[in-house]
Structure formats: C-alpha cells, structure tokens
C-alpha cells in the first residue's frame, strides 16, 4: 500500500495566509514564506498554495509570492488560483510549482484540463472541486465556494478523470473549518466512481479524523489548514499516531 500523504494548505489573500469557516469569515494567520519553511521542516509530504481571490478578482496568481514560497521547499508544491489558460500553467510551473490545481478555470474552459494534460502530462494537472450538499445531491461551486453551478459533483469528478486530470482535490464546503471530521460520505461517493488519487480537504480536527479518512478505500492524502496552523496537530505526532494505527506514512 502506498504511503498516505499529509498536506498542509496555505490559503492566500493579499499576500497573507488566511483561514475561515465554510469559506467565510477569513482571518489573518501568518506570512506564507515563514509558514512554508515551517511545514517543509515539519515533515509535510506536500504543500498546497491557493491564491483564493485570484479567480474572483479575475487576475493572475501572484507569482512573485509563489517564487518566495517555493524557494523554501524541498517537497512537492501544488498551486492554484486564477488558472484559466495554458499560459497560466506555464507561469506557475516556471515559478516553482510541481502541480497546477484548476477549479473555476476548468468550469469556464472545458478544454483546459485536456490541453494541459497533453502538454505537461497528467501528473501536473489537478482538478480541485469545491463541493456542498444541495438537497439530496452534491453540487460543484465556483468563485471560492460562493456560486452554485448546479453541476453534479460526482459526474464532474468522472469528467475530470476522462479529460486527463492526474489527481482530484475534494474540498467539502460543509466541513471546511468546522473540525468535525472529513466528509466521508462525499469522499466515498466520489471514490466509487474514479480511479484517480483523491486528496480530501475540509473537516480535520483530530488525529483520529485522519485515521478514519485513511481507512477508506481510494483516499490518498489528507489536506488541512487550521489544525496545522494553530499547532493543535503537529505533523510528526500525527504520523506517529497513524503509524501506530497501521496506516502507512512517510516518516
């Protein structure tokens, strides 16, 4: 069995790391360069950098800040925010990203993932999905989780796989920042339909939440922000706990 990945996330607004609850009430946390250095030394398996207002403001991602963050890392870096065309892939990959995450850009440009996979390889292309339950369905949201597209999230995940995405990041809006556990029902529903690596995001509050997540079939990584930023969970301790639960992790 492949080792499960522990992935901290830096949500960036106005050059600072922020965090909220269900994508709202954002609060300032720390300088992203300092936090990137900390997670690199802490033993994170990867790091995610999201410029969370780039799509809303219809601008390109701030590459100068990305370059500063990337300079602190010896672990893989996934970058997203304002990715709308192939030239955006070029820009962030040249600035130090290993993988490029696309969310709203894939909704607006249905050929983007396919073209990016052809040019850079599927291993560089990540489909990020902001998902919330609407009635009895799971819908895809856009614009930093503010706008319901009405699209079925399960069908969208399958579409992303067919287009050539190499990985899915599933962001549960309902669980985000609440620290009540990952949205296991949503994740199970998607895992049953795709064969891609799945990164689960939203809801981590305890080490046991990660253990519950990794005991599921089809889940490759757990992404979190608040519990890591606050120090409530330290990554070395989390990995020791998971190892004690017979869950394979890199140590």
C-alpha positions in Angstrom: 0.0 0.0 0.0 1.3 3.4 -0.9 2.1 5.8 2.0 -0.7 8.3 2.8 0.2 11.9 2.3 -0.2 14.7 4.9 -0.7 18.0 3.1 -0.9 21.4 4.8 -2.7 24.2 2.8 -1.8 27.8 2.5 -4.9 29.9 1.6 -3.5 33.2 0.4 -5.3 36.6 0.3 -3.5 39.9 -0.1 -0.1 38.1 0.4 -1.0 36.6 3.7 -2.2 33.1 4.9 -5.9 33.2 6.0 -8.4 30.7 7.2 -12.1 30.7 7.7 -15.2 28.5 8.3 -17.1 27.2 5.3 -15.1 29.5 3.0 -16.2 32.6 5.0 -15.1 34.8 8.0 -11.5 34.7 6.9 -8.9 35.6 9.5 -5.2 36.5 9.1 -2.8 33.7 10.1 0.8 34.3 9.1 3.3 35.1 6.5 3.2 32.4 3.8 7.0 32.2 3.3 7.6 31.6 7.0 4.8 29.0 7.2 6.1 27.2 4.1 9.6 26.9 5.7 8.0 25.6 8.9 6.0 22.9 7.1 9.0 21.8 5.0 10.9 21.3 8.2 7.9 19.7 10.0 7.8 16.8 7.7 4.8 17.6 5.5 4.7 15.4 2.4 3.4 18.1 0.1 2.2 21.7 0.4 -0.7 23.4 -1.4 -0.7 27.1 -2.2 -4.1 28.6 -3.1 -4.4 32.3 -4.2 -8.1 32.2 -3.1 -9.2 35.6 -4.6 -7.5 35.4 -8.0 -10.5 33.9 -9.8 -13.0 36.3 -8.1 -10.8 39.3 -9.0 -10.2 37.9 -12.5 -6.5 38.3 -12.2 -3.4 36.1 -12.5 -1.8 34.5 -9.5 0.9 36.5 -7.7 4.0 34.7 -9.0 6.5 36.7 -7.0 5.0 35.4 -3.8 4.8 31.9 -5.2 8.5 32.0 -6.0 9.4 33.1 -2.5 7.3 30.2 -1.1 8.8 27.7 -3.5 12.3 28.7 -2.5 11.7 27.4 1.0 10.6 23.9 -0.1 12.1 20.5 -0.8 8.7 18.9 -1.0 6.2 18.9 -3.9 4.1 22.1 -4.3 0.6 22.3 -5.7 -0.5 25.7 -6.8 -4.0 27.1 -7.7 -5.9 30.3 -8.1 -6.6 32.2 -11.3 -5.6 29.3 -13.6 -7.7 30.0 -16.7 -5.4 29.1 -19.7 -2.3 27.2 -20.6 -0.1 30.3 -20.2 -1.1 30.3 -16.5 0.2 26.7 -16.2 3.5 27.9 -17.8 3.7 30.8 -15.4 3.2 28.8 -12.1 5.4 25.9 -13.2 8.2 28.2 -14.0 7.7 29.9 -10.6 8.3 26.6 -8.7 5.1 24.6 -8.8 5.2 20.9 -9.3 1.4 20.5 -9.9 -1.2 23.0 -11.0 -4.7 23.0 -9.5 -7.6 24.1 -11.6 -11.1 24.9 -10.3 -13.2 27.7 -11.7 -10.9 27.7 -14.8 -12.0 24.2 -15.7 -15.7 25.2 -15.4 -15.2 28.1 -17.8 -12.8 26.4 -20.2 -13.9 22.8 -20.7 -10.8 22.0 -22.8 -8.3 23.3 -20.3 -7.6 20.1 -18.4 -7.3 18.1 -21.6 -4.9 20.5 -23.2 -2.8 20.9 -20.1 -2.5 17.1 -19.7 -1.4 16.8 -23.3 1.3 19.5 -22.9 2.6 18.9 -19.3 1.4 15.3 -18.5 -1.5 14.3 -16.2 0.8 14.2 -13.2 1.0 18.0 -13.3 -2.8 18.6 -13.6 -5.1 18.6 -10.5 -8.8 19.2 -10.7 -9.9 20.9 -7.5 -13.6 20.8 -6.6 -15.5 22.9 -4.1 -18.5 20.8 -3.2 -21.5 21.2 -1.0 -24.7 19.2 -0.4 -27.8 20.7 -2.0 -30.8 18.7 -1.1 -30.0 15.1 -1.9 -27.2 15.9 -4.3 -23.6 17.2 -4.2 -23.1 20.3 -6.3 -19.9 21.9 -7.6 -19.5 25.5 -6.5 -17.3 28.2 -8.1 -15.9 31.6 -7.2 -14.3 30.5 -3.9 -17.4 28.5 -3.0 -19.8 31.4 -3.4 -21.8 30.3 -6.5 -23.7 27.1 -7.0 -23.1 25.9 -10.6 -25.9 23.3 -10.3 -23.4 20.7 -11.6 -23.4 17.3 -10.1 -20.1 16.8 -8.3 -19.9 13.1 -8.9 -20.3 13.5 -12.6 -17.8 16.3 -12.6 -15.2 14.1 -10.9 -15.7 11.5 -13.6 -15.4 14.1 -16.3 -12.1 15.4 -14.8 -10.7 11.9 -15.0 -11.8 11.5 -18.6 -10.2 14.8 -19.5 -6.8 13.7 -18.2 -6.5 15.1 -14.7 -4.0 13.2 -12.6 -5.5 13.9 -9.2 -8.6 15.3 -7.6 -8.8 17.6 -4.6 -12.2 17.4 -3.0 -12.9 20.5 -0.8 -16.0 20.0 1.3 -17.6 23.4 1.9 -19.9 21.9 4.5 -17.0 20.6 6.6 -14.5 23.4 6.0 -13.1 24.9 9.2 -15.7 23.1 11.4 -13.2 20.5 12.6 -15.9 17.8 12.9 -14.2 15.3 10.6 -13.8 14.8 6.9 -16.9 14.5 4.7 -16.6 10.7 4.4 -19.9 10.2 2.6 -19.0 12.7 -0.1 -15.5 11.2 -0.4 -16.8 7.6 -0.6 -19.3 8.5 -3.3 -16.5 10.0 -5.5 -14.0 7.3 -4.7 -16.5 4.7 -6.0 -16.6 6.4 -9.4 -13.0 7.3 -10.2 -9.6 5.6 -10.1 -7.6 8.8 -9.6 -5.7 9.7 -6.4 -8.0 11.7 -4.1 -6.9 14.4 -1.7 -9.5 15.1 0.9 -9.9 18.6 2.2 -12.2 20.1 4.9 -13.1 19.0 8.4 -9.9 17.8 10.0 -10.0 18.4 13.8 -8.3 15.4 15.4 -5.7 12.8 14.6 -8.5 10.2 14.6 -10.2 12.1 11.8 -7.1 11.4 9.6 -7.1 7.7 10.7 -10.8 7.4 9.8 -10.1 9.0 6.4 -7.2 6.8 5.5 -9.0 3.6 6.4 -11.3 4.4 3.4 -10.6 2.9 0.0 -9.4 5.3 -2.6 -8.2 8.2 -0.4 -4.5 9.1 -0.9 -4.0 12.3 1.1 -5.5 14.4 3.8 -5.3 18.2 3.4 -5.8 20.5 6.3 -5.1 24.1 7.4 -6.5 25.3 10.7 -5.3 22.4 12.9 -1.8 22.6 11.5 -1.6 26.4 11.5 -2.7 26.6 15.2 -0.4 23.8 16.3 -3.4 21.7 17.5 -1.9 18.9 15.5 1.8 18.6 14.8 2.7 16.6 11.7 5.4 14.4 13.3 3.0 13.4 16.1 0.2 12.8 13.5 2.5 10.5 11.5 3.5 8.6 14.7 -0.2 8.2 15.6 -1.1 6.9 12.1 1.8 4.5 12.1 0.5 3.1 15.4 -2.8 2.5 13.6 -1.0 0.5 10.9 -1.6 3.3 8.4 1.5 3.7 6.1 3.0 7.1 6.2 6.4 8.6 5.3 8.4 9.3 8.5 
